[in-house]
Amino acid sequence: MGLASYEVFEKGRSWIVLHDGKADHEYATKEAAFEAAVGAASVAIREGDEVHISVTGEAGH
């Protein structure tokens, strides 16, 4: 059993999901990035991993 950590954060005008130190995609909205993180986390849970998801607020909030 491992740990899968997903960090959703704003980068310029896009949103990024950081996983294992990598951000493979940019998303137009925070919600889209969150949904991508949850989808990946669901797979990790099925594999028996512990999952952490964090989402930063928008700049200025």
N, C-alpha and C positions, 0 to 999 in steps of 0.2 A: 504494500500500500504506500502510495506517494502523496505528495502535495501538489495540487494544481492551483496556481495563483493567477488571477486575471485582474489587470488594472485598466480601467477605462478612464481616459483623460483627454482633454482638449489639446490640440496641436494646431495653432493657426486657426483656420476656418473649418478644420476637420476634427474628427474624433478617432482615437487610436485605442486598440486593445493590446496591451502588453502582456505577453505570456512567455515565460522562460527567457526573458530579456529580449524578445523579438516582437516586432510589430509588423505583421505581414500585410495588413490592409488599412486603408483609411475609410472612414464612414462619414456621410454627410451630416448625420444627427447623432446626438448622444444616445437616443433610444435605439437606433440601428446598431451602434457599437455594443450597447448593453445586451441586445438580443443575440448578437453573435457570441458574446462572452458566455451567456447562459446556455446557448446551444453546445458550445465546446465543453462547458462545465458539466452538462448532462452526460456526455460521453465519459468524462473522467469519473463521475459518480458511479456509472454502471461498471467501470473497471475497478471500483473499490477505493478510489483515491479520495483524500480529504480535499475540499474545494474552498477557496477564498475568492470572493469577488469584491472589488472596491471601485467606486465610481466617484470621481471628483466633481465638485460643483463647477458651473460655468465661470469663466473669468469675470471677476467683479461681483460674484455672489458668495 
